[in-house]
Amino acid sequence: MPVNHLIDTFMQGHLFEPIITREFRPPKPDPAGILHIAEQWSLDDGGKSLIMVGDSIDDMTAGYLAGAATVLLVNEVNAHLAEHEHTDLCIKRLDDLIEVLEEGFVSQIGQAEENPDTRAQAEKALKQ
């Protein structure tokens, strides 16, 4: 399983659970997997204090439906999702998320005029 390889190779000694894979039912875009994580972590706000990072519309929609902030791992194939209403933020590399987390992530969904141009974020990320 790719997730186990990732953990065994790069995250030895770190507790990382629960692990939700594509075998979890119901699958994305249903938010059940994210809500399951929130429940396992005893979060009393459902998924609202979580961030869903992904590269597909199913990832963005599952996060959105769970109430989580959503981060698109943008590439040339999925750049069109930058403008999707379920996408909060775009990054090109996972390590770009470190700065976002250190500075504090604030969801932009529902902030109307204050909502950043996520398409511009995607284009900027692709140029880096």
DADADA-V682737 format. One record per residue. N is the residue number from 1. RES is the residue in one small letter. PSI is psi as a letter, one per 20 degrees, with the letter a starting at -180 (none if undefined). Layout:
n->N res->RES psi->PSI
n->N res->RES psi->PSI
This chain:
n->1 res->m psi->p
n->2 res->p psi->h
n->3 res->v psi->g
n->4 res->n psi->h
n->5 res->h psi->g
n->6 res->l psi->g
n->7 res->i psi->g
n->8 res->d psi->h
n->9 res->t psi->g
n->10 res->f psi->i
n->11 res->m psi->k
n->12 res->q psi->p
n->13 res->g psi->i
n->14 res->h psi->p
n->15 res->l psi->p
n->16 res->f psi->n
n->17 res->e psi->q
n->18 res->p psi->q
n->19 res->i psi->p
n->20 res->i psi->o
n->21 res->t psi->a
n->22 res->r psi->i
n->23 res->e psi->i
n->24 res->f psi->p
n->25 res->r psi->p
n->26 res->p psi->q
n->27 res->p psi->r
n->28 res->k psi->q
n->29 res->p psi->j
n->30 res->d psi->p
n->31 res->p psi->j
n->32 res->a psi->h
n->33 res->g psi->g
n->34 res->i psi->g
n->35 res->l psi->h
n->36 res->h psi->g
n->37 res->i psi->g
n->38 res->a psi->g
n->39 res->e psi->g
n->40 res->q psi->h
n->41 res->w psi->j
n->42 res->s psi->k
n->43 res->l psi->p
n->44 res->d psi->j
n->45 res->d psi->j
n->46 res->g psi->c
n->47 res->g psi->j
n->48 res->k psi->h
n->49 res->s psi->j
n->50 res->l psi->r
n->51 res->i psi->p
n->52 res->m psi->o
n->53 res->v psi->p
n->54 res->g psi->a
n->55 res->d psi->j
n->56 res->s psi->r
n->57 res->i psi->h
n->58 res->d psi->h
n->59 res->d psi->g
n->60 res->m psi->g
n->61 res->t psi->g
n->62 res->a psi->g
n->63 res->g psi->g
n->64 res->y psi->g
n->65 res->l psi->h
n->66 res->a psi->i
n->67 res->g psi->j
n->68 res->a psi->q
n->69 res->a psi->q
n->70 res->t psi->p
n->71 res->v psi->p
n->72 res->l psi->p
n->73 res->l psi->n
n->74 res->v psi->q
n->75 res->n psi->a
n->76 res->e psi->h
n->77 res->v psi->h
n->78 res->n psi->j
n->79 res->a psi->h
n->80 res->h psi->h
n->81 res->l psi->i
n->82 res->a psi->h
n->83 res->e psi->i
n->84 res->h psi->q
n->85 res->e psi->i
n->86 res->h psi->i
n->87 res->t psi->p
n->88 res->d psi->g
n->89 res->l psi->q
n->90 res->c psi->p
n->91 res->i psi->q
n->92 res->k psi->h
n->93 res->r psi->q
n->94 res->l psi->h
n->95 res->d psi->i
n->96 res->d psi->h
n->97 res->l psi->h
n->98 res->i psi->g
n->99 res->e psi->g
n->100 res->v psi->g
n->101 res->l psi->h
n->102 res->e psi->h
n->103 res->e psi->i
n->104 res->g psi->o
n->105 res->f psi->p
n->106 res->v psi->p
n->107 res->s psi->p
n->108 res->q psi->i
n->109 res->i psi->p
n->110 res->g psi->j
n->111 res->q psi->j
n->112 res->a psi->d
n->113 res->e psi->h
n->114 res->e psi->i
n->115 res->n psi->p
n->116 res->p psi->r
n->117 res->d psi->n
n->118 res->t psi->h
n->119 res->r psi->g
n->120 res->a psi->h
n->121 res->q psi->g
n->122 res->a psi->g
n->123 res->e psi->g
n->124 res->k psi->g
n->125 res->a psi->h
n->126 res->l psi->h
n->127 res->k psi->i
n->128 res->q psi->none
